[in-house]
Amino acid sequence: MNVKHAKLIITLIVFNLSGLNAQFTNNNWCFGDSAGVRFDNSILFKSSSAVKRGTVSISDSNGDLIFYGSTADVQSSSTGQLKRGKLFNKVHFKMNNGDSLTGVGWSHDMLILPKSILDSTFYVFVAGVVVPDTGLWYSIVDMKLQGGLGQVVQKNVRYINHPIQDMLTAVRHGNGKDWWLITRRWNAMHQNPSNEFRVYLVDSNGINSPVIQYVGTQQYNNAGDMSFNAIGNKVALCGYANYLGLFDFNRCTGQISNEILIEPNIGLPYKFYTSVIFSPDGSKLYVNSSQEAYQQPGKLYQFDLSAANISASRIIIDSFPIPAENSGMEMGPDGKIYISCVFDSIGSSFPYPPNLFNAYNSNLSVINQPDSLGLACDFQPFSFYLGGARTYYGLPNNPDYELGAWVGSPCDTLTVGQAENDEKNDVFFQAWYNPEWNMIHVNASKLKGKSGVLRLFDVEGRVVVERKVDVISGGYFTTEIGMNGIAAGVYIVSLVTEKDKTQGKILKY
């Protein structure tokens, strides 16, 4: 056959991401003083959380809570001693053997990872920042036990013993089933800054020895945040001592590279960058500056990652009135960004007196349109009511449990062999390359979302084409992607709406 005259030649593997990698979700958040949010049906509930800073939680593919917890629990008013962390089951009782966990209540020091996509066991990792808890720790939860309520079967196992920065994070391996766990070393003294990353492969065989990498600017921070973009090929890092930077990440190899330094360690006064997060389409970066030590209003910054000078693109979206101290910032399953504040007046920061309820501690602030530039992002302070619960500094430090395989990459092992238009898929999705017109035709139906983003990726995960799209009445979508100026090769067409994730592989020749 003469390919130049072939009307349509299809080289396509189509699948619905939610069908492959939705064993676990981020649907339920438990945090602060008894706050609980279920996102898929906007239900507020009372959790057993009673913590000042970060928490963790994990939910199943139906959106139901599996378990949650945190490191240090409430502080005893009589002894002043810090109680140890706890895990709670889905009915909000302490999990069997789920008490006395190591860690002292930082913001991003705990993380839950499934041992495998087919197993019922979970790792609960803890980053130990200060003595006596320095190191990387883990416990193992088996959800088959206690009638499905789970039990901790191994507890407080120390994997390494050097101090770790309070910025524990993870991202799905490009194979769609394993995980990369990322830590940063802290040398515990300002005269010994560090740029050491440790990247651990966590798979069904266990925790593998880390790939130790020395990348980017050395820094002093013992706390801050690391956050991945939606497709997992970029990671942002912020620190208390003003550092802010971006890195590339290879989901096949775990390699971190190509630092873009937005702001270095510039000395006092510190901005106390407590949290950083990408917008859903990866075009904007948001950073919380708490100013917690200087009694100045905290600020919410936005950076435009498409700008020639990212540092110069900084916009102050808003300031937080004293004594509301902003800290935790996380992406919700609805694509909105949520920010927590503690009401930090003298004598009332933690725990709150029983009758202390106000707008600052009874609500989360929300960025409703985080992909939009500047004030168009629609930031609404103290607008998400917690139903009588209260918030402090922290929100759940959860990875993106629904991120799928890096389709078409050398390590993609889950999507190979998927049949076109699999009968199990609710969404019909079709994409093919037309060599005569040098374009890709895209059709979809039964979509539940109303708007979204269409992207074309190369096999290295780089975005070649990206544009916002709307779904017409009845869940139908059709478009073309022109391929002029785009080299021959394998590409992935991705359509993501607020309710659908689907994509396919094509070959341009």
VEXDREN-2710 file (C-alpha; in Angstrom, 1 decimal):
% VEXDREN-2710
k/r/px/py/pz
1/MET/0.0/0.0/0.0
2/ASN/1.2/3.5/-0.8
3/VAL/1.0/5.4/2.4
4/LYS/0.9/8.7/0.7
5/HIS/-2.5/7.9/-0.8
6/ALA/-3.9/6.0/2.1
7/LYS/-6.9/8.0/3.3
8/LEU/-6.7/6.8/6.9
9/ILE/-4.1/4.5/8.4
10/ILE/-4.7/3.9/12.1
11/THR/-2.0/3.0/14.6
12/LEU/-3.8/3.4/17.8
13/ILE/-4.0/2.1/21.4
14/VAL/-6.9/3.6/23.2
15/PHE/-7.8/3.2/26.9
16/ASN/-9.5/5.0/29.7
17/LEU/-7.0/6.0/32.4
18/SER/-9.6/5.8/35.1
19/GLY/-10.1/2.2/34.2
20/LEU/-6.5/1.3/34.5
21/ASN/-5.2/3.3/37.5
22/ALA/-8.1/4.3/39.7
23/GLN/-7.6/1.7/42.3
24/PHE/-6.9/4.5/44.8
25/THR/-8.0/8.2/44.8
26/ASN/-7.6/11.4/46.8
27/ASN/-11.4/11.8/47.3
28/ASN/-11.5/12.2/51.1
29/TRP/-9.5/14.7/53.2
30/CYS/-9.2/14.5/57.0
31/PHE/-7.3/17.3/58.7
32/GLY/-7.2/19.9/61.4
33/ASP/-9.7/19.8/64.2
34/SER/-12.1/17.0/63.1
35/ALA/-12.4/18.3/59.5
36/GLY/-13.5/15.8/56.9
37/VAL/-14.4/16.5/53.2
38/ARG/-15.7/14.0/50.6
39/PHE/-15.2/15.7/47.2
40/ASP/-17.3/13.5/44.8
41/ASN/-20.6/14.4/46.5
42/SER/-19.5/17.5/48.5
43/ILE/-20.2/15.8/51.9
44/LEU/-18.7/17.2/55.0
45/PHE/-18.1/14.8/57.9
46/LYS/-16.4/14.8/61.3
47/SER/-13.1/13.0/61.3
48/SER/-10.9/11.9/64.3
49/SER/-8.2/14.3/63.2
50/ALA/-6.8/16.5/66.0
51/VAL/-3.5/17.9/64.6
52/LYS/-1.9/21.2/63.9
53/ARG/-0.1/20.4/60.7
54/GLY/-0.1/17.8/57.9
55/THR/-2.1/14.7/57.5
56/VAL/-2.5/11.8/55.0
57/SER/-5.5/9.9/53.6
58/ILE/-6.3/7.4/50.9
59/SER/-9.6/6.4/49.3
60/ASP/-10.6/3.6/47.0
61/SER/-11.8/3.7/43.4
62/ASN/-15.4/4.1/44.5
63/GLY/-14.4/7.3/46.4
64/ASP/-14.7/5.6/49.8
65/LEU/-12.2/6.4/52.6
66/ILE/-9.8/3.6/53.3
67/PHE/-7.7/5.1/56.2
68/TYR/-6.0/8.3/57.3
69/GLY/-3.7/9.7/60.0
70/SER/-0.8/12.0/60.9
71/THR/2.4/12.1/62.8
72/ALA/2.3/13.9/66.2
73/ASP/-1.1/14.1/67.7
74/VAL/-2.5/16.7/70.2
75/GLN/-0.2/18.0/72.9
76/SER/-1.1/17.1/76.5
77/SER/-2.3/20.2/78.4
78/SER/-1.1/18.8/81.7
79/THR/2.3/17.5/80.8
80/GLY/3.2/19.4/77.7
81/GLN/4.4/16.2/76.2
82/LEU/3.8/15.5/72.5
83/LYS/1.7/12.5/71.9
84/ARG/2.7/10.3/69.0
85/GLY/1.0/9.9/65.6
86/LYS/-1.9/7.7/64.8
87/LEU/-3.7/6.0/62.0
88/PHE/-7.5/5.9/61.9
89/ASN/-9.7/3.5/59.9
90/LYS/-12.7/4.4/57.7
91/VAL/-15.1/4.5/60.6
92/HIS/-12.8/7.0/62.4
93/PHE/-11.6/4.7/65.2
94/LYS/-7.9/4.2/65.9
95/MET/-6.6/1.5/63.6
96/ASN/-5.4/-1.7/65.4
97/ASN/-1.7/-1.1/66.4
98/GLY/-2.0/2.3/64.7
99/ASP/-0.8/4.4/67.6
100/SER/2.7/5.6/68.7
101/LEU/3.9/6.4/65.2
102/THR/7.2/8.2/64.9
103/GLY/7.5/11.8/63.8
104/VAL/6.8/15.2/65.5
105/GLY/4.1/16.8/63.5
106/TRP/5.6/18.6/60.5
107/SER/3.6/19.6/57.4
108/HIS/4.8/17.2/54.7
109/ASP/6.4/14.5/56.8
110/MET/4.0/11.5/56.2
111/LEU/2.9/9.8/53.0
112/ILE/0.8/6.7/52.1
113/LEU/1.8/4.5/49.2
114/PRO/0.1/1.3/48.0
115/LYS/2.6/-1.6/48.0
116/SER/1.2/-2.6/44.6
117/ILE/-1.9/-2.0/42.5
118/LEU/-3.1/-5.6/43.2
119/ASP/-2.3/-5.8/46.9
120/SER/-4.1/-4.8/50.1
121/THR/-1.0/-3.6/51.9
122/PHE/0.2/0.0/52.2
123/TYR/3.4/1.7/53.2
124/VAL/3.1/4.7/55.6
125/PHE/6.3/6.7/55.3
126/VAL/7.6/9.3/57.7
127/ALA/10.4/11.8/57.2
128/GLY/12.2/12.4/60.5
129/VAL/13.6/15.9/60.6
130/VAL/14.9/16.3/64.1
131/VAL/16.3/14.3/66.9
132/PRO/15.3/11.6/68.0
133/ASP/13.3/10.9/64.9
134/THR/15.8/11.7/62.2
135/GLY/15.7/9.4/59.2
136/LEU/13.2/7.8/56.8
137/TRP/10.8/5.5/58.6
138/TYR/8.0/3.3/57.4
139/SER/5.1/1.2/58.8
140/ILE/3.0/-1.3/56.9
141/VAL/-0.8/-1.5/57.0
142/ASP/-2.7/-4.7/55.9
143/MET/-6.3/-3.8/55.1
144/LYS/-7.4/-7.5/54.9
145/LEU/-7.2/-7.7/58.7
146/GLN/-9.7/-6.6/61.3
147/GLY/-12.7/-7.3/59.0
148/GLY/-11.4/-4.8/56.4
149/LEU/-10.6/-2.0/58.9
150/GLY/-6.9/-2.7/58.7
151/GLN/-4.1/-3.3/61.1
152/VAL/-0.5/-2.0/61.3
153/VAL/1.6/-5.2/60.9
154/GLN/5.0/-3.5/61.0
155/LYS/5.7/-0.2/62.8
156/ASN/8.4/2.4/63.0
157/VAL/11.0/0.7/60.9
158/ARG/14.0/3.0/60.3
159/TYR/15.2/2.7/56.8
160/ILE/17.9/5.5/56.9
161/ASN/19.0/7.6/59.9
162/HIS/20.2/11.0/58.5
163/PRO/17.9/14.1/58.9
164/ILE/15.4/14.7/56.1
165/GLN/13.8/17.9/55.0
166/ASP/10.1/18.2/55.7
167/MET/9.0/17.8/52.1
168/LEU/8.3/14.1/51.5
169/THR/6.6/13.5/48.1
170/ALA/6.0/10.7/45.6
171/VAL/4.9/10.2/42.0
172/ARG/3.7/7.2/40.0
173/HIS/6.4/5.4/38.0
174/GLY/6.0/5.6/34.3
175/ASN/5.0/1.9/34.2
176/GLY/1.8/2.9/35.9
177/LYS/2.0/0.5/38.9
178/ASP/5.1/1.3/41.0
179/TRP/6.1/4.6/42.7
180/TRP/9.0/6.9/43.1
181/LEU/9.5/8.3/46.7
182/ILE/11.6/11.4/46.9
183/THR/13.4/12.9/49.9
184/ARG/15.9/15.6/50.4
185/ARG/18.7/15.5/52.9
186/TRP/19.1/18.1/55.6
187/ASN/22.5/18.5/57.2
188/ALA/21.0/20.1/60.3
189/MET/23.5/23.0/60.3
190/HIS/23.3/26.3/58.3
191/GLN/27.0/26.0/57.4
192/ASN/26.3/22.7/55.7
193/PRO/23.7/23.3/52.9
194/SER/22.7/20.4/50.8
195/ASN/21.4/19.7/47.3
196/GLU/21.1/15.9/47.8
197/PHE/17.9/14.2/46.6
198/ARG/17.3/10.5/47.3
199/VAL/14.8/8.8/44.9
200/TYR/13.5/5.4/46.0
201/LEU/11.7/2.9/43.8
202/VAL/8.8/1.4/45.7
203/ASP/7.4/-1.7/44.1
204/SER/5.8/-5.0/44.9
205/ASN/9.2/-6.3/46.0
206/GLY/9.6/-3.5/48.6
207/ILE/11.7/-0.4/49.0
208/ASN/14.7/-0.4/46.7
209/SER/18.0/1.3/47.5
210/PRO/17.9/5.0/46.6
211/VAL/19.3/6.7/43.6
212/ILE/21.3/9.5/45.2
213/GLN/21.5/12.7/43.1
214/TYR/23.2/16.0/43.7
215/VAL/21.2/18.5/41.6
216/GLY/20.7/22.2/41.7
217/THR/21.4/24.9/44.3
218/GLN/22.6/23.9/47.7
219/GLN/20.2/25.2/50.4
220/TYR/19.7/25.3/54.1
221/ASN/16.0/24.6/54.5
222/ASN/14.8/22.0/56.9
223/ALA/11.2/22.5/55.8
224/GLY/9.2/23.5/52.7
225/ASP/7.4/21.5/50.0
226/MET/7.9/19.5/46.9
227/SER/5.1/19.1/44.4
228/PHE/4.7/17.5/41.0
229/ASN/2.7/18.8/38.0
230/ALA/-0.3/16.8/36.7
231/ILE/1.7/14.6/34.3
232/GLY/4.6/14.0/36.7
233/ASN/7.5/15.3/34.5
234/LYS/8.1/18.5/36.6
235/VAL/8.7/19.0/40.3
236/ALA/8.7/22.3/42.1
237/LEU/10.5/22.8/45.4
238/CYS/10.1/25.6/47.9
239/GLY/11.8/26.2/51.3
240/TYR/11.4/28.3/54.4
241/ALA/14.6/30.2/53.7
242/ASN/13.2/31.7/50.4
243/TYR/14.4/29.0/47.9
244/LEU/12.1/28.3/45.0
245/GLY/13.0/26.2/42.0
246/LEU/11.8/23.9/39.2
247/PHE/13.2/20.6/38.0
248/ASP/12.6/18.1/35.3
249/PHE/11.7/14.5/36.4
250/ASN/12.0/11.3/34.4
251/ARG/9.3/8.9/35.5
252/CYS/11.1/5.9/33.9
253/THR/14.5/6.4/35.6
254/GLY/13.7/8.6/38.6
255/GLN/16.3/11.2/37.3
256/ILE/16.0/14.8/38.5
257/SER/17.6/17.4/36.3
258/ASN/17.7/20.9/34.8
259/GLU/17.1/23.2/37.7
260/ILE/15.3/26.5/36.9
261/LEU/16.1/28.7/39.9
262/ILE/13.3/31.1/40.5
263/GLU/14.5/32.4/43.8
264/PRO/17.7/31.4/45.7
265/ASN/18.5/31.4/49.4
266/ILE/18.9/35.1/49.9
267/GLY/19.2/35.3/53.6
268/LEU/17.1/37.2/56.1
269/PRO/14.3/38.1/56.2
270/TYR/12.9/34.7/55.3
271/LYS/9.6/34.5/53.4
272/PHE/8.8/31.1/54.9
273/TYR/7.6/29.5/51.8
274/THR/5.5/26.7/53.2
275/SER/3.8/25.1/50.2
276/VAL/4.0/25.1/46.4
277/ILE/1.7/23.7/43.8
278/PHE/1.2/23.7/40.0
279/SER/-2.1/24.6/38.4
280/PRO/-3.9/21.7/36.7
281/ASP/-2.6/22.5/33.2
282/GLY/0.9/23.2/34.5
283/SER/1.1/26.8/33.3
284/LYS/1.0/28.5/36.7
285/LEU/2.8/28.0/40.0
286/TYR/1.4/29.0/43.3
287/VAL/3.4/29.6/46.5
288/ASN/2.4/30.3/50.1
289/SER/4.5/32.7/52.1
290/SER/3.5/32.6/55.7
291/GLN/5.7/35.2/57.3
292/GLU/5.1/33.3/60.5
293/ALA/8.1/34.6/62.4
294/TYR/7.7/38.3/61.7
295/GLN/4.1/39.1/62.4
296/GLN/3.5/40.3/58.9
297/PRO/0.6/39.3/56.6
298/GLY/1.3/36.0/54.7
299/LYS/1.0/36.2/51.0
300/LEU/-0.2/34.0/48.1
301/TYR/2.0/34.3/45.0
302/GLN/1.4/33.2/41.4
303/PHE/4.2/32.6/38.9
304/ASP/3.6/32.3/35.1
305/LEU/5.7/29.3/34.0
306/SER/5.4/30.3/30.3
307/ALA/7.1/33.7/30.9
308/ALA/10.6/34.3/29.6
309/ASN/11.6/35.4/33.1
310/ILE/9.5/33.3/35.6
311/SER/10.9/35.1/38.6
312/ALA/9.8/38.5/37.2
313/SER/6.3/37.2/36.5
314/ARG/5.4/36.9/40.2
315/ILE/2.0/38.4/41.1
316/ILE/0.7/38.8/44.7
317/ILE/-2.8/37.3/44.5
318/ASP/-3.7/38.3/48.0
319/SER/-2.5/38.8/51.6
320/PHE/-3.9/37.1/54.7
321/PRO/-4.9/39.3/57.6
322/ILE/-3.1/38.9/60.9
323/PRO/-3.7/36.7/62.9
324/ALA/-4.7/34.3/60.1
325/GLU/-1.5/32.5/59.2
326/ASN/-1.7/30.7/55.8
327/SER/0.2/27.5/55.4
328/GLY/-1.1/24.3/53.8
329/MET/-2.0/24.4/50.1
330/GLU/-3.2/21.4/48.1
331/MET/-5.0/20.5/44.9
332/GLY/-8.5/19.0/45.3
333/PRO/-9.9/16.3/43.1
334/ASP/-12.1/19.0/41.6
335/GLY/-9.1/20.9/40.2
336/LYS/-9.4/23.7/42.7
337/ILE/-6.6/24.7/45.0
338/TYR/-7.4/24.8/48.8
339/ILE/-5.5/26.8/51.4
340/SER/-5.6/26.4/55.2
341/CYS/-5.0/29.0/57.8
342/VAL/-4.5/28.8/61.6
343/PHE/-6.0/31.5/63.8
344/ASP/-2.7/32.3/65.6
345/SER/-3.6/34.8/68.3
346/ILE/-1.7/34.5/71.6
347/GLY/-2.8/31.5/73.6
348/SER/-5.2/30.2/71.0
349/SER/-3.2/28.6/68.2
350/PHE/-3.2/25.0/69.3
351/PRO/-5.4/23.4/70.5
352/TYR/-8.2/26.0/70.0
353/PRO/-10.4/26.7/73.0
354/PRO/-13.7/24.8/72.5
355/ASN/-15.7/27.9/71.8
356/LEU/-13.2/29.6/69.4
357/PHE/-14.8/29.6/66.0
358/ASN/-14.3/32.4/63.4
359/ALA/-14.0/32.8/59.6
360/TYR/-10.3/32.1/59.7
361/ASN/-10.4/28.7/61.3
362/SER/-13.8/27.5/60.1
363/ASN/-13.1/27.8/56.4
364/LEU/-10.6/27.0/53.7
365/SER/-9.6/29.6/51.1
366/VAL/-10.1/28.5/47.5
367/ILE/-8.5/29.3/44.1
368/ASN/-11.4/28.4/41.8
369/GLN/-9.7/28.9/38.4
370/PRO/-6.0/28.2/39.0
371/ASP/-5.0/27.9/35.3
372/SER/-6.0/31.6/34.8
373/LEU/-3.5/34.4/35.0
374/GLY/-3.5/36.9/37.9
375/LEU/-6.7/37.8/39.6
376/ALA/-8.6/35.9/37.0
377/CYS/-7.7/32.8/39.0
378/ASP/-10.7/33.8/41.2
379/PHE/-9.2/33.5/44.7
380/GLN/-11.9/33.5/47.3
381/PRO/-10.5/33.7/50.9
382/PHE/-12.2/31.9/53.7
383/SER/-15.0/30.7/51.4
384/PHE/-15.2/26.9/51.9
385/TYR/-17.1/26.2/55.1
386/LEU/-16.0/23.1/57.1
387/GLY/-19.4/22.4/58.7
388/GLY/-18.4/23.2/62.3
389/ALA/-14.9/21.7/62.1
390/ARG/-11.8/23.8/62.2
391/THR/-8.5/24.1/60.3
392/TYR/-5.0/24.7/61.5
393/TYR/-1.8/24.8/59.3
394/GLY/-2.0/21.6/57.5
395/LEU/-3.9/19.8/54.7
396/PRO/-3.3/16.1/53.5
397/ASN/0.1/15.4/51.9
398/ASN/-1.3/13.0/49.3
399/PRO/0.3/12.1/46.0
400/ASP/-1.8/11.8/42.8
401/TYR/-3.1/8.3/43.2
402/GLU/-4.9/8.5/39.8
403/LEU/-1.9/9.4/37.7
404/GLY/-1.5/6.7/35.0
405/ALA/1.3/5.2/33.0
406/TRP/3.6/7.4/30.9
407/VAL/2.1/6.2/27.7
408/GLY/4.4/5.2/24.9
409/SER/7.5/5.6/27.1
410/PRO/10.1/2.8/27.3
411/CYS/8.8/1.8/30.8
412/ASP/5.1/1.8/29.9
413/THR/4.0/-1.8/30.7
414/LEU/0.3/-1.3/31.5
415/THR/-1.1/0.1/28.3
416/VAL/0.6/-2.3/25.8
417/GLY/-1.9/-4.6/24.2
418/GLN/-5.0/-2.6/25.3
419/ALA/-7.7/-3.1/22.7
420/GLU/-9.2/-0.2/20.7
421/ASN/-12.5/0.9/22.2
422/ASP/-12.4/-1.6/25.1
423/GLU/-15.9/-2.6/26.0
424/LYS/-15.2/-1.8/29.6
425/ASN/-14.7/1.8/28.9
426/ASP/-17.6/4.2/29.4
427/VAL/-16.1/6.8/27.2
428/PHE/-15.6/6.2/23.5
429/PHE/-12.4/7.8/22.3
430/GLN/-10.8/7.6/18.9
431/ALA/-7.7/9.3/17.4
432/TRP/-5.9/8.6/14.2
433/TYR/-3.3/10.2/11.9
434/ASN/-4.3/11.2/8.4
435/PRO/-1.1/11.3/6.3
436/GLU/-2.8/12.9/3.3
437/TRP/-3.9/15.9/5.3
438/ASN/-1.0/15.7/7.9
439/MET/-3.3/15.9/10.8
440/ILE/-4.7/13.9/13.7
441/HIS/-8.5/13.4/13.9
442/VAL/-9.9/13.1/17.4
443/ASN/-13.5/12.0/18.3
444/ALA/-15.0/11.2/21.6
445/SER/-18.5/10.5/23.0
446/LYS/-20.2/9.7/26.3
447/LEU/-18.0/12.3/28.0
448/LYS/-19.3/13.5/31.4
449/GLY/-17.2/16.6/31.6
450/LYS/-18.1/19.9/30.0
451/SER/-14.7/21.5/29.3
452/GLY/-11.1/20.4/29.5
453/VAL/-7.6/20.3/27.9
454/LEU/-6.5/18.5/24.8
455/ARG/-2.8/17.7/24.7
456/LEU/-0.4/16.0/22.3
457/PHE/2.7/14.5/24.0
458/ASP/5.8/13.1/22.5
459/VAL/7.3/9.8/23.9
460/GLU/9.5/11.8/26.3
461/GLY/6.4/13.3/27.9
462/ARG/6.9/16.8/26.5
463/VAL/3.8/18.7/25.5
464/VAL/3.8/19.4/21.8
465/VAL/0.3/20.8/21.4
466/GLU/-2.1/22.0/24.1
467/ARG/-5.4/23.8/24.0
468/LYS/-8.5/24.2/26.0
469/VAL/-11.6/22.6/24.6
470/ASP/-15.4/22.4/25.2
471/VAL/-17.6/19.3/25.1
472/ILE/-20.9/19.8/23.1
473/SER/-24.3/18.7/24.3
474/GLY/-24.6/15.0/24.7
475/GLY/-21.0/14.4/25.6
476/TYR/-19.6/14.6/22.1
477/PHE/-16.2/16.0/21.1
478/THR/-14.4/16.2/17.8
479/THR/-11.4/18.2/16.5
480/GLU/-8.3/18.0/14.4
481/ILE/-4.6/18.6/15.4
482/GLY/-2.4/19.9/12.6
483/MET/0.9/18.2/12.4
484/ASN/2.8/20.6/10.2
485/GLY/6.3/21.2/11.6
486/ILE/6.1/18.2/13.9
487/ALA/8.5/15.4/13.3
488/ALA/7.5/11.8/12.5
489/GLY/7.2/9.5/15.5
490/VAL/5.0/8.1/18.2
491/TYR/2.7/10.6/20.0
492/ILE/0.0/10.4/22.7
493/VAL/-3.2/12.3/22.3
494/SER/-4.7/13.1/25.7
495/LEU/-8.2/14.5/26.5
496/VAL/-8.8/15.5/30.2
497/THR/-12.0/17.1/31.4
498/GLU/-13.1/17.7/35.0
499/LYS/-14.6/14.2/35.0
500/ASP/-12.9/12.2/32.2
501/LYS/-9.3/11.1/31.5
502/THR/-8.7/9.3/28.2
503/GLN/-5.9/9.1/25.7
504/GLY/-4.5/7.2/22.7
505/LYS/-1.3/6.5/20.9
506/ILE/-0.7/7.5/17.2
507/LEU/2.1/7.2/14.8
508/LYS/3.1/10.0/12.4
509/TYR/5.1/8.7/9.5
END
